[in-house]
Amino acid sequence: MSQDQLTAVEAEKAFWEALEKSNTGLLGLDQPGYHAQPMTAFREAETGTIWFFTRADTDLARDVAVGGVGGGGQSAMFHYGSRDQKVWACIHGDLSVHGPDREIIDRYWNPVLAAWYPGGKDDPHLTVLRFDGEDGRVWVSDGGLLKFAFEIAKANLTKSMPDAGGVADVNLR
């Protein structure tokens, strides 16, 4: 797949499918000097909302809360690379504190989440962040490691650019 062949629809579909299979990325506020941190993403397929669980006493939760619980949020970026390294994305959107929503907690609760909250689903520090993606850029490579190595070798031999996949801007609204 060359860069000219990937459509926005295909890129968005590849992103959502990859996120379903491996759901860890980097989340951070879109502010100078702010560093993203590893977070597990839980996508709500019906709305495209991405939920993140965190402790209410973390810097991220406190900084996002400046926008108000349940109200307007902060501009944020979600950076993603699939486990198989075929899909990469940088998604911009709105991040807000949703609070300890029991319906969302019950829907996505798992043993990994439980390890971070000694009080279980009722842990007083547990809160949920809501990420509403607006737009982004997605890179998709359908070849894998062997095709990548071949493309690099071919480019060096022929003094041409390698075909590393496609890139497309997506609108998630």
OpenMM code with the backbone's topology and positions (N, CA, C; nanometers):
from openmm import Vec3, app, unit

residues = "MET SER GLN ASP GLN LEU THR ALA VAL GLU ALA GLU LYS ALA PHE TRP GLU ALA LEU GLU LYS SER ASN THR GLY LEU LEU GLY LEU ASP GLN PRO GLY TYR HIS ALA GLN PRO MET THR ALA PHE ARG GLU ALA GLU THR GLY THR ILE TRP PHE PHE THR ARG ALA ASP THR ASP LEU ALA ARG ASP VAL ALA VAL GLY GLY VAL GLY GLY GLY GLY GLN SER ALA MET PHE HIS TYR GLY SER ARG ASP GLN LYS VAL TRP ALA CYS ILE HIS GLY ASP LEU SER VAL HIS GLY PRO ASP ARG GLU ILE ILE ASP ARG TYR TRP ASN PRO VAL LEU ALA ALA TRP TYR PRO GLY GLY LYS ASP ASP PRO HIS LEU THR VAL LEU ARG PHE ASP GLY GLU ASP GLY ARG VAL TRP VAL SER ASP GLY GLY LEU LEU LYS PHE ALA PHE GLU ILE ALA LYS ALA ASN LEU THR LYS SER MET PRO ASP ALA GLY GLY VAL ALA ASP VAL ASN LEU ARG".split()
positions = [
    Vec3(0.0846, -0.1172, 0.0000),
    Vec3(0.0000, 0.0000, 0.0000),
    Vec3(0.0891, 0.1233, 0.0000),
    Vec3(0.0755, 0.2063, -0.0997),
    Vec3(0.1542, 0.3291, -0.1023),
    Vec3(0.0759, 0.4403, -0.0360),
    Vec3(0.1434, 0.5499, -0.0119),
    Vec3(0.0791, 0.6621, 0.0573),
    Vec3(-0.0404, 0.7158, -0.0199),
    Vec3(-0.0417, 0.6985, -0.1512),
    Vec3(-0.1511, 0.7505, -0.2326),
    Vec3(-0.2755, 0.6630, -0.2274),
    Vec3(-0.2651, 0.5417, -0.1752),
    Vec3(-0.3757, 0.4473, -0.1822),
    Vec3(-0.4617, 0.4407, -0.0567),
    Vec3(-0.4200, 0.4970, 0.0539),
    Vec3(-0.4945, 0.4861, 0.1790),
    Vec3(-0.5956, 0.5994, 0.1904),
    Vec3(-0.7230, 0.5641, 0.2040),
    Vec3(-0.8259, 0.6663, 0.2212),
    Vec3(-0.8486, 0.6922, 0.3698),
    Vec3(-0.9126, 0.8026, 0.4001),
    Vec3(-0.9447, 0.8362, 0.5395),
    Vec3(-1.0344, 0.7289, 0.6020),
    Vec3(-1.1272, 0.6773, 0.5260),
    Vec3(-1.2185, 0.5735, 0.5763),
    Vec3(-1.1400, 0.4474, 0.6115),
    Vec3(-1.0490, 0.4070, 0.5229),
    Vec3(-0.9675, 0.2882, 0.5484),
    Vec3(-0.8759, 0.3082, 0.6690),
    Vec3(-0.8189, 0.4270, 0.6800),
    Vec3(-0.7289, 0.4570, 0.7917),
    Vec3(-0.8038, 0.4529, 0.9241),
    Vec3(-0.9219, 0.5137, 0.9279),
    Vec3(-1.0007, 0.5130, 1.0510),
    Vec3(-1.0421, 0.3711, 1.0884),
    Vec3(-1.0852, 0.2944, 0.9911),
    Vec3(-1.1241, 0.1555, 1.0170),
    Vec3(-1.0054, 0.0756, 1.0711),
    Vec3(-0.8887, 0.0922, 1.0110),
    Vec3(-0.7689, 0.0213, 1.0573),
    Vec3(-0.7337, 0.0609, 1.2005),
    Vec3(-0.7471, 0.1899, 1.2327),
    Vec3(-0.7186, 0.2368, 1.3684),
    Vec3(-0.8116, 0.1703, 1.4698),
    Vec3(-0.9428, 0.1740, 1.4451),
    Vec3(-1.0383, 0.1170, 1.5409),
    Vec3(-1.0192, -0.0336, 1.5556),
    Vec3(-0.9928, -0.1024, 1.4459),
    Vec3(-0.9719, -0.2475, 1.4535),
    Vec3(-0.8448, -0.2811, 1.5316),
    Vec3(-0.7390, -0.2064, 1.5089),
    Vec3(-0.6139, -0.2307, 1.5820),
    Vec3(-0.6305, -0.2002, 1.7298),
    Vec3(-0.7013, -0.0919, 1.7614),
    Vec3(-0.7221, -0.0536, 1.9009),
    Vec3(-0.8018, -0.1596, 1.9758),
    Vec3(-0.8910, -0.2273, 1.9058),
    Vec3(-0.9690, -0.3351, 1.9664),
    Vec3(-0.8795, -0.4526, 2.0060),
    Vec3(-0.7747, -0.4774, 1.9268),
    Vec3(-0.6856, -0.5915, 1.9509),
    Vec3(-0.5773, -0.5623, 2.0534),
    Vec3(-0.5216, -0.4427, 2.0508),
    Vec3(-0.4205, -0.4027, 2.1496),
    Vec3(-0.4491, -0.2574, 2.1851),
    Vec3(-0.4894, -0.2368, 2.3098),
    Vec3(-0.5504, -0.1084, 2.3444),
    Vec3(-0.4679, -0.0172, 2.4352),
    Vec3(-0.3373, -0.0259, 2.4278),
    Vec3(-0.2550, 0.0620, 2.5097),
    Vec3(-0.1867, 0.1658, 2.4220),
    Vec3(-0.1894, 0.2896, 2.4667),
    Vec3(-0.1245, 0.3989, 2.3953),
    Vec3(-0.0741, 0.5015, 2.4947),
    Vec3(-0.0412, 0.6173, 2.4450),
    Vec3(0.0057, 0.7276, 2.5287),
    Vec3(-0.0972, 0.8394, 2.5249),
    Vec3(-0.1376, 0.8867, 2.6413),
    Vec3(-0.2389, 0.9905, 2.6532),
    Vec3(-0.1815, 1.1086, 2.7290),
    Vec3(-0.2048, 1.2265, 2.6786),
    Vec3(-0.1583, 1.3457, 2.7491),
    Vec3(-0.2302, 1.4693, 2.7019),
    Vec3(-0.2201, 1.5729, 2.7811),
    Vec3(-0.2807, 1.7001, 2.7435),
    Vec3(-0.1991, 1.7633, 2.6321),
    Vec3(-0.2669, 1.8346, 2.5453),
    Vec3(-0.2024, 1.9001, 2.4322),
    Vec3(-0.1567, 2.0385, 2.4776),
    Vec3(-0.0510, 2.0375, 2.5575),
    Vec3(0.0035, 2.1610, 2.6150),
    Vec3(0.1556, 2.1549, 2.6104),
    Vec3(0.2211, 2.2686, 2.5915),
    Vec3(0.3678, 2.2687, 2.5926),
    Vec3(0.4212, 2.2147, 2.7256),
    Vec3(0.5208, 2.1290, 2.7163),
    Vec3(0.5852, 2.0755, 2.8359),
    Vec3(0.5114, 1.9607, 2.9023),
    Vec3(0.3949, 1.9224, 2.8508),
    Vec3(0.3186, 1.8139, 2.9112),
    Vec3(0.3588, 1.6830, 2.8454),
    Vec3(0.3843, 1.5824, 2.9254),
    Vec3(0.4276, 1.4533, 2.8722),
    Vec3(0.3143, 1.3520, 2.8792),
    Vec3(0.2968, 1.2788, 2.7696),
    Vec3(0.1945, 1.1746, 2.7647),
    Vec3(0.2392, 1.0569, 2.8499),
    Vec3(0.1425, 0.9785, 2.8941),
    Vec3(0.1722, 0.8624, 2.9769),
    Vec3(0.0976, 0.7402, 2.9251),
    Vec3(0.1513, 0.6206, 2.9528),
    Vec3(0.0843, 0.4988, 2.9060),
    Vec3(-0.0526, 0.4829, 2.9715),
    Vec3(-0.1511, 0.4536, 2.8890),
    Vec3(-0.2874, 0.4332, 2.9370),
    Vec3(-0.3544, 0.3269, 2.8510),
    Vec3(-0.4464, 0.2533, 2.9120),
    Vec3(-0.5247, 0.1534, 2.8400),
    Vec3(-0.6562, 0.2168, 2.7972),
    Vec3(-0.6869, 0.2017, 2.6692),
    Vec3(-0.8049, 0.2633, 2.6096),
    Vec3(-0.9170, 0.1610, 2.5941),
    Vec3(-1.0375, 0.2024, 2.6273),
    Vec3(-1.1553, 0.1183, 2.6105),
    Vec3(-1.2524, 0.1933, 2.5206),
    Vec3(-1.2690, 0.1437, 2.3974),
    Vec3(-1.3528, 0.2116, 2.2999),
    Vec3(-1.4985, 0.1697, 2.3126),
    Vec3(-1.5836, 0.2673, 2.3125),
    Vec3(-1.7278, 0.2435, 2.3064),
    Vec3(-1.7657, 0.2527, 2.1592),
    Vec3(-1.7893, 0.1392, 2.0974),
    Vec3(-1.8081, 0.1327, 1.9528),
    Vec3(-1.9263, 0.2174, 1.9043),
    Vec3(-2.0321, 0.2246, 1.9822),
    Vec3(-2.1522, 0.2957, 1.9380),
    Vec3(-2.1277, 0.4454, 1.9212),
    Vec3(-2.0431, 0.5029, 2.0046),
    Vec3(-2.0230, 0.6477, 2.0022),
    Vec3(-1.8835, 0.6897, 1.9586),
    Vec3(-1.7885, 0.5970, 1.9571),
    Vec3(-1.6506, 0.6325, 1.9264),
    Vec3(-1.5763, 0.6924, 2.0448),
    Vec3(-1.6431, 0.7008, 2.1581),
    Vec3(-1.5791, 0.7520, 2.2800),
    Vec3(-1.4738, 0.6521, 2.3261),
    Vec3(-1.3626, 0.7042, 2.3758),
    Vec3(-1.2599, 0.6191, 2.4341),
    Vec3(-1.2544, 0.6508, 2.5832),
    Vec3(-1.2669, 0.5479, 2.6647),
    Vec3(-1.2649, 0.5628, 2.8107),
    Vec3(-1.1296, 0.5206, 2.8653),
    Vec3(-1.0840, 0.5919, 2.9661),
    Vec3(-0.9599, 0.5591, 3.0359),
    Vec3(-0.9891, 0.5572, 3.1851),
    Vec3(-0.9331, 0.4605, 3.2547),
    Vec3(-0.9468, 0.4529, 3.3999),
    Vec3(-0.8199, 0.5097, 3.4614),
    Vec3(-0.8362, 0.5884, 3.5655),
    Vec3(-0.7205, 0.6416, 3.6359),
    Vec3(-0.7588, 0.6695, 3.7803),
    Vec3(-0.6588, 0.6978, 3.8580),
    Vec3(-0.6829, 0.7384, 3.9967),
    Vec3(-0.7105, 0.8886, 3.9971),
    Vec3(-0.8056, 0.9309, 4.0753),
    Vec3(-0.8427, 1.0717, 4.0821),
    Vec3(-0.7303, 1.1588, 4.1374),
    Vec3(-0.6333, 1.0969, 4.2057),
    Vec3(-0.5251, 1.1748, 4.2667),
    Vec3(-0.3997, 1.1823, 4.1784),
    Vec3(-0.4094, 1.1443, 4.0507),
    Vec3(-0.2944, 1.1558, 3.9609),
    Vec3(-0.2869, 1.2969, 3.9035),
    Vec3(-0.1667, 1.3324, 3.8568),
    Vec3(-0.1505, 1.4634, 3.7929),
    Vec3(-0.2434, 1.4774, 3.6732),
    Vec3(-0.2536, 1.3713, 3.5920),
    Vec3(-0.3382, 1.3782, 3.4730),
    Vec3(-0.4831, 1.4067, 3.5103),
    Vec3(-0.5376, 1.3326, 3.6053),
    Vec3(-0.6773, 1.3534, 3.6448),
    Vec3(-0.6982, 1.4931, 3.7011),
    Vec3(-0.6057, 1.5393, 3.7829),
    Vec3(-0.6189, 1.6744, 3.8404),
    Vec3(-0.6098, 1.7816, 3.7317),
    Vec3(-0.5173, 1.7629, 3.6366),
    Vec3(-0.5019, 1.8627, 3.5303),
    Vec3(-0.6223, 1.8643, 3.4368),
    Vec3(-0.6766, 1.7482, 3.4075),
    Vec3(-0.7955, 1.7410, 3.3219),
    Vec3(-0.9149, 1.8033, 3.3929),
    Vec3(-0.9226, 1.7853, 3.5241),
    Vec3(-1.0364, 1.8349, 3.6023),
    Vec3(-1.0471, 1.9865, 3.6020),
    Vec3(-0.9424, 2.0561, 3.5600),
    Vec3(-0.9493, 2.2019, 3.5512),
    Vec3(-1.0677, 2.2421, 3.4643),
    Vec3(-1.1039, 2.1546, 3.3679),
    Vec3(-1.2193, 2.1797, 3.2826),
    Vec3(-1.3513, 2.1491, 3.3517),
    Vec3(-1.3458, 2.0825, 3.4682),
    Vec3(-1.4667, 2.0533, 3.5437),
    Vec3(-1.5186, 1.9131, 3.5207),
    Vec3(-1.5623, 1.8460, 3.6255),
    Vec3(-1.6184, 1.7121, 3.6149),
    Vec3(-1.7474, 1.7192, 3.5340),
    Vec3(-1.7545, 1.6342, 3.4318),
    Vec3(-1.8753, 1.6277, 3.3494),
    Vec3(-1.8914, 1.7460, 3.2561),
    Vec3(-1.8043, 1.8447, 3.2656),
    Vec3(-1.8149, 1.9631, 3.1814),
    Vec3(-1.7111, 1.9621, 3.0722),
    Vec3(-1.6759, 2.0791, 3.0279),
    Vec3(-1.5755, 2.0917, 2.9238),
    Vec3(-1.4441, 2.0329, 2.9684),
    Vec3(-1.3720, 1.9800, 2.8757),
    Vec3(-1.2466, 1.9167, 2.9096),
    Vec3(-1.1277, 1.9953, 2.8600),
    Vec3(-1.0207, 1.9228, 2.8416),
    Vec3(-0.8946, 1.9806, 2.7963),
    Vec3(-0.8574, 1.9217, 2.6611),
    Vec3(-0.7869, 1.9992, 2.5814),
    Vec3(-0.7356, 1.9499, 2.4551),
    Vec3(-0.6304, 1.8432, 2.4856),
    Vec3(-0.6411, 1.7282, 2.4198),
    Vec3(-0.5518, 1.6161, 2.4506),
    Vec3(-0.5119, 1.5429, 2.3233),
    Vec3(-0.4077, 1.4602, 2.3367),
    Vec3(-0.3582, 1.3780, 2.2271),
    Vec3(-0.3465, 1.2335, 2.2749),
    Vec3(-0.3901, 1.1413, 2.1903),
    Vec3(-0.3739, 0.9993, 2.2152),
    Vec3(-0.2832, 0.9456, 2.1054),
    Vec3(-0.1673, 0.8939, 2.1441),
    Vec3(-0.0691, 0.8386, 2.0510),
    Vec3(-0.0778, 0.6874, 2.0590),
    Vec3(-0.0817, 0.6232, 1.9432),
    Vec3(-0.1070, 0.4803, 1.9417),
    Vec3(-0.0169, 0.4081, 1.8416),
    Vec3(0.0321, 0.2921, 1.8808),
    Vec3(0.1040, 0.2016, 1.7923),
    Vec3(0.0544, 0.0609, 1.8187),
    Vec3(0.0068, -0.0063, 1.7165),
    Vec3(-0.0471, -0.1415, 1.7354),
    Vec3(0.0642, -0.2388, 1.7723),
    Vec3(0.0262, -0.3454, 1.8383),
    Vec3(0.1220, -0.4460, 1.8830),
    Vec3(0.2022, -0.5017, 1.7651),
    Vec3(0.1367, -0.5200, 1.6506),
    Vec3(0.2061, -0.5744, 1.5332),
    Vec3(0.2786, -0.4666, 1.4516),
    Vec3(0.2720, -0.3433, 1.4962),
    Vec3(0.3377, -0.2275, 1.4344),
    Vec3(0.2892, -0.1991, 1.2927),
    Vec3(0.1663, -0.2384, 1.2630),
    Vec3(0.1098, -0.2107, 1.1311),
    Vec3(0.0250, -0.0837, 1.1298),
    Vec3(-0.0177, -0.0382, 1.2479),
    Vec3(-0.1009, 0.0816, 1.2562),
    Vec3(-0.0420, 0.1750, 1.3612),
    Vec3(-0.0254, 0.2996, 1.3212),
    Vec3(0.0221, 0.4053, 1.4103),
    Vec3(-0.0754, 0.5212, 1.3980),
    Vec3(-0.0995, 0.5916, 1.5083),
    Vec3(-0.1941, 0.7034, 1.5018),
    Vec3(-0.1611, 0.8093, 1.6053),
    Vec3(-0.1965, 0.9296, 1.5695),
    Vec3(-0.1910, 1.0425, 1.6620),
    Vec3(-0.3284, 1.1078, 1.6521),
    Vec3(-0.4053, 1.0966, 1.7591),
    Vec3(-0.5440, 1.1430, 1.7590),
    Vec3(-0.5578, 1.2617, 1.8545),
    Vec3(-0.6157, 1.3686, 1.8048),
    Vec3(-0.6417, 1.4879, 1.8855),
    Vec3(-0.7887, 1.4871, 1.9257),
    Vec3(-0.8163, 1.5309, 2.0485),
    Vec3(-0.9548, 1.5358, 2.0918),
    Vec3(-0.9705, 1.6065, 2.2249),
    Vec3(-1.0865, 1.5878, 2.2840),
    Vec3(-1.1232, 1.6508, 2.4098),
    Vec3(-1.1215, 1.5457, 2.5205),
    Vec3(-1.0469, 1.5722, 2.6268),
    Vec3(-1.0372, 1.4807, 2.7401),
    Vec3(-1.1029, 1.5457, 2.8603),
    Vec3(-1.1951, 1.4732, 2.9231),
    Vec3(-1.2650, 1.5270, 3.0395),
    Vec3(-1.2774, 1.4213, 3.1482),
    Vec3(-1.2968, 1.4688, 3.2705),
    Vec3(-1.3221, 1.3783, 3.3832),
    Vec3(-1.4695, 1.3419, 3.3787),
    Vec3(-1.4956, 1.2145, 3.3630),
    Vec3(-1.6339, 1.1660, 3.3589),
    Vec3(-1.6807, 1.1253, 3.4988),
    Vec3(-1.5858, 1.0893, 3.5844),
    Vec3(-1.6190, 1.0496, 3.7210),
    Vec3(-1.6334, 0.8995, 3.7342),
    Vec3(-1.6667, 0.8546, 3.8542),
    Vec3(-1.6768, 0.7089, 3.8805),
    Vec3(-1.8106, 0.6519, 3.8319),
    Vec3(-1.8275, 0.6425, 3.7013),
    Vec3(-1.9513, 0.5950, 3.6393),
    Vec3(-1.9577, 0.4426, 3.6520),
    Vec3(-2.0478, 0.3927, 3.7351),
    Vec3(-2.0546, 0.2494, 3.7643),
    Vec3(-2.0878, 0.1658, 3.6410),
    Vec3(-2.1689, 0.2178, 3.5511),
    Vec3(-2.2025, 0.1424, 3.4299),
    Vec3(-2.0767, 0.1188, 3.3448),
    Vec3(-1.9950, 0.2211, 3.3281),
    Vec3(-1.8715, 0.2075, 3.2499),
    Vec3(-1.7720, 0.1197, 3.3239),
    Vec3(-1.7615, 0.1380, 3.4536),
    Vec3(-1.6709, 0.0555, 3.5343),
    Vec3(-1.7088, -0.0917, 3.5205),
    Vec3(-1.8363, -0.1235, 3.5352),
    Vec3(-1.8808, -0.2631, 3.5230),
    Vec3(-1.8548, -0.3194, 3.3831),
    Vec3(-1.8743, -0.2373, 3.2800),
    Vec3(-1.8601, -0.2829, 3.1423),
    Vec3(-1.7158, -0.3226, 3.1088),
    Vec3(-1.6191, -0.2477, 3.1601),
    Vec3(-1.4795, -0.2708, 3.1196),
    Vec3(-1.3905, -0.3291, 3.2291),
    Vec3(-1.4433, -0.3515, 3.3470),
    Vec3(-1.3635, -0.4004, 3.4591),
    Vec3(-1.2974, -0.5333, 3.4239),
    Vec3(-1.1705, -0.5468, 3.4617),
    Vec3(-1.0967, -0.6695, 3.4352),
    Vec3(-0.9862, -0.6841, 3.5396),
    Vec3(-0.9177, -0.7976, 3.5449),
    Vec3(-0.8136, -0.8196, 3.6464),
    Vec3(-0.6980, -0.7191, 3.6412),
    Vec3(-0.6643, -0.6704, 3.5235),
    Vec3(-0.5563, -0.5718, 3.5142),
    Vec3(-0.5996, -0.4411, 3.5813),
    Vec3(-0.7201, -0.3949, 3.5518),
    Vec3(-0.7709, -0.2738, 3.6179),
    Vec3(-0.7789, -0.2942, 3.7687),
    Vec3(-0.8273, -0.4093, 3.8097),
    Vec3(-0.8450, -0.4372, 3.9526),
    Vec3(-0.7140, -0.4244, 4.0299),
    Vec3(-0.6026, -0.4556, 3.9652),
    Vec3(-0.4726, -0.4486, 4.0332),
    Vec3(-0.4382, -0.3066, 4.0774),
    Vec3(-0.4903, -0.2064, 4.0085),
    Vec3(-0.4579, -0.0670, 4.0403),
    Vec3(-0.5503, -0.0069, 4.1461),
    Vec3(-0.6570, -0.0769, 4.1803),
    Vec3(-0.7572, -0.0216, 4.2720),
    Vec3(-0.7849, -0.1208, 4.3841),
    Vec3(-0.7114, -0.1099, 4.4969),
    Vec3(-0.7275, -0.2043, 4.6077),
    Vec3(-0.8709, -0.2119, 4.6604),
    Vec3(-0.9459, -0.1035, 4.6473),
    Vec3(-1.0847, -0.1019, 4.6931),
    Vec3(-1.1825, -0.1557, 4.5915),
    Vec3(-1.1303, -0.2139, 4.4827),
    Vec3(-1.2175, -0.2698, 4.3799),
    Vec3(-1.2941, -0.1621, 4.3061),
    Vec3(-1.4093, -0.2000, 4.2551),
    Vec3(-1.4923, -0.1079, 4.1775),
    Vec3(-1.5399, 0.0120, 4.2587),
    Vec3(-1.5374, -0.0011, 4.3909),
    Vec3(-1.5813, 0.1082, 4.4779),
    Vec3(-1.4648, 0.1869, 4.5368),
    Vec3(-1.3438, 0.1644, 4.4851),
    Vec3(-1.2268, 0.2359, 4.5349),
    Vec3(-1.2528, 0.3865, 4.5253),
    Vec3(-1.2328, 0.4601, 4.6340),
    Vec3(-1.2630, 0.6039, 4.6332),
    Vec3(-1.1742, 0.6852, 4.5387),
    Vec3(-1.0623, 0.6286, 4.4947),
    Vec3(-0.9721, 0.7011, 4.4044),
    Vec3(-0.9989, 0.6718, 4.2572),
    Vec3(-1.0842, 0.5757, 4.2270),
    Vec3(-1.1131, 0.5369, 4.0892),
    Vec3(-1.1973, 0.6435, 4.0201),
    Vec3(-1.1519, 0.6859, 3.9045),
    Vec3(-1.2318, 0.7763, 3.8223),
    Vec3(-1.2137, 0.7383, 3.6762),
    Vec3(-1.3031, 0.7856, 3.5932),
    Vec3(-1.3016, 0.7541, 3.4510),
    Vec3(-1.2819, 0.8836, 3.3732),
    Vec3(-1.1919, 0.8775, 3.2750),
    Vec3(-1.1708, 0.9895, 3.1843),
    Vec3(-1.2383, 0.9576, 3.0517),
    Vec3(-1.2942, 1.0598, 2.9902),
    Vec3(-1.3622, 1.0445, 2.8612),
    Vec3(-1.2823, 1.1181, 2.7542),
    Vec3(-1.2484, 1.0466, 2.6470),
    Vec3(-1.1766, 1.1068, 2.5352),
    Vec3(-1.2657, 1.1027, 2.4126),
    Vec3(-1.2966, 1.2191, 2.3598),
    Vec3(-1.3743, 1.2294, 2.2369),
    Vec3(-1.2804, 1.2752, 2.1265),
    Vec3(-1.2403, 1.1802, 2.0421),
    Vec3(-1.1486, 1.2114, 1.9335),
    Vec3(-1.2135, 1.3022, 1.8317),
    Vec3(-1.1358, 1.3971, 1.7855),
    Vec3(-1.1856, 1.4902, 1.6842),
    Vec3(-1.1217, 1.4624, 1.5480),
    Vec3(-0.9904, 1.4602, 1.5444),
    Vec3(-0.9203, 1.4376, 1.4187),
    Vec3(-0.7839, 1.3777, 1.4484),
    Vec3(-0.7185, 1.3325, 1.3442),
    Vec3(-0.5868, 1.2750, 1.3653),
    Vec3(-0.5237, 1.2307, 1.2356),
    Vec3(-0.4110, 1.1658, 1.2498),
    Vec3(-0.3392, 1.1100, 1.1363),
    Vec3(-0.3104, 0.9648, 1.1684),
    Vec3(-0.3332, 0.8787, 1.0698),
    Vec3(-0.3149, 0.7346, 1.0875),
    Vec3(-0.2222, 0.6827, 0.9771),
    Vec3(-0.1241, 0.6032, 1.0177),
    Vec3(-0.0314, 0.5384, 0.9260),
    Vec3(-0.0618, 0.3893, 0.9268),
    Vec3(-0.0709, 0.3293, 0.8103),
    Vec3(-0.1019, 0.1870, 0.7998),
    Vec3(-0.0024, 0.1204, 0.7054),
    Vec3(0.0570, 0.0131, 0.7547),
    Vec3(0.1471, -0.0684, 0.6730),
    Vec3(0.0915, -0.2102, 0.6739),
    Vec3(0.0684, -0.2650, 0.5581),
    Vec3(0.0095, -0.3984, 0.5520),
    Vec3(0.1136, -0.5084, 0.5332),
    Vec3(0.2412, -0.4736, 0.5400),
    Vec3(0.3424, -0.5711, 0.5056),
    Vec3(0.4063, -0.6466, 0.6190),
    Vec3(0.4305, -0.5865, 0.7295),
    Vec3(0.5017, -0.6525, 0.8371),
    Vec3(0.6521, -0.6330, 0.8252),
    Vec3(0.7254, -0.6974, 0.9142),
    Vec3(0.8697, -0.6792, 0.9255),
    Vec3(0.9454, -0.7214, 0.7988),
    Vec3(0.9096, -0.8348, 0.7393),
    Vec3(0.9819, -0.8807, 0.6205),
    Vec3(0.9643, -0.7857, 0.5023),
    Vec3(0.8429, -0.7391, 0.4820),
    Vec3(0.8200, -0.6441, 0.3719),
    Vec3(0.8943, -0.5145, 0.3989),
    Vec3(0.8946, -0.4687, 0.5239),
    Vec3(0.9665, -0.3471, 0.5592),
    Vec3(1.1157, -0.3632, 0.5280),
    Vec3(1.1745, -0.4748, 0.5687),
    Vec3(1.3167, -0.4999, 0.5434),
    Vec3(1.3436, -0.5034, 0.3925),
    Vec3(1.2547, -0.5674, 0.3172),
    Vec3(1.2687, -0.5722, 0.1720),
    Vec3(1.2654, -0.4319, 0.1124),
    Vec3(1.1698, -0.3507, 0.1560),
    Vec3(1.1556, -0.2141, 0.1039),
    Vec3(1.2784, -0.1291, 0.1352),
    Vec3(1.3355, -0.1452, 0.2536),
    Vec3(1.4555, -0.0706, 0.2906),
    Vec3(1.5730, -0.1134, 0.2032),
    Vec3(1.5912, -0.2444, 0.1869),
    Vec3(1.6997, -0.2947, 0.1024),
    Vec3(1.6821, -0.2476, -0.0419),
    Vec3(1.5606, -0.2582, -0.0952),
    Vec3(1.5324, -0.2160, -0.2323),
    Vec3(1.5592, -0.0665, -0.2500),
    Vec3(1.5171, 0.0149, -0.1530),
    Vec3(1.5380, 0.1596, -0.1620),
    Vec3(1.6871, 0.1939, -0.1623),
    Vec3(1.7629, 0.1246, -0.0799),
    Vec3(1.9073, 0.1504, -0.0764),
    Vec3(1.9760, 0.1068, -0.2054),
    Vec3(1.9322, -0.0029, -0.2630),
    Vec3(1.9920, -0.0508, -0.3884),
    Vec3(1.9533, 0.0352, -0.5082),
    Vec3(1.8289, 0.0797, -0.5118),
    Vec3(1.7791, 0.1544, -0.6273),
    Vec3(1.7829, 0.3055, -0.6076),
    Vec3(1.8273, 0.3495, -0.4898),
    Vec3(1.8315, 0.4928, -0.4576),
    Vec3(1.6931, 0.5564, -0.4743),
    Vec3(1.5918, 0.4836, -0.4250),
    Vec3(1.4538, 0.5316, -0.4309),
    Vec3(1.3952, 0.5301, -0.2899),
    Vec3(1.2751, 0.5790, -0.2769),
    Vec3(1.2074, 0.5811, -0.1469),
    Vec3(1.1381, 0.4469, -0.1222),
    Vec3(1.1417, 0.3972, 0.0017),
    Vec3(1.0717, 0.2715, 0.0314),
    Vec3(0.9207, 0.2926, 0.0392),
    Vec3(0.8457, 0.1896, 0.0081),
    Vec3(0.7009, 0.1920, 0.0263),
    Vec3(0.6735, 0.1377, 0.1662),
    Vec3(0.6520, 0.2279, 0.2602),
    Vec3(0.6328, 0.1884, 0.3993),
    Vec3(0.4859, 0.1840, 0.4393),
    Vec3(0.3962, 0.2016, 0.3447),
    Vec3(0.2542, 0.1985, 0.3766),
    Vec3(0.1883, 0.3290, 0.3393),
    Vec3(0.0711, 0.3503, 0.3963),
    Vec3(-0.0051, 0.4700, 0.3645),
    Vec3(-0.0310, 0.5546, 0.4869),
    Vec3(-0.0643, 0.6793, 0.4619),
    Vec3(-0.0977, 0.7720, 0.5696),
    Vec3(-0.2201, 0.8517, 0.5252),
    Vec3(-0.3094, 0.8779, 0.6210),
    Vec3(-0.4285, 0.9557, 0.5898),
    Vec3(-0.4728, 1.0340, 0.7129),
    Vec3(-0.5242, 1.1512, 0.6905),
    Vec3(-0.5844, 1.2289, 0.7979),
    Vec3(-0.7280, 1.1820, 0.8144),
    Vec3(-0.7726, 1.1736, 0.9401),
    Vec3(-0.9071, 1.1267, 0.9686),
    Vec3(-0.9829, 1.2306, 1.0499),
    Vec3(-1.1130, 1.2340, 1.0306),
    Vec3(-1.2023, 1.3205, 1.1069),
    Vec3(-1.2939, 1.2281, 1.1855),
    Vec3(-1.2816, 1.2266, 1.3158),
    Vec3(-1.3555, 1.1309, 1.3988),
    Vec3(-1.4875, 1.1844, 1.4523),
    Vec3(-1.5264, 1.3013, 1.4133),
    Vec3(-1.6524, 1.3581, 1.4640),
    Vec3(-1.7718, 1.2999, 1.3949),
] * unit.nanometer
topology = app.Topology()
chain = topology.addChain("A")
for resn in residues:
    res = topology.addResidue(resn, chain)
    for name in ("N", "CA", "C"):
        topology.addAtom(name, app.Element.getBySymbol(name[0]), res)
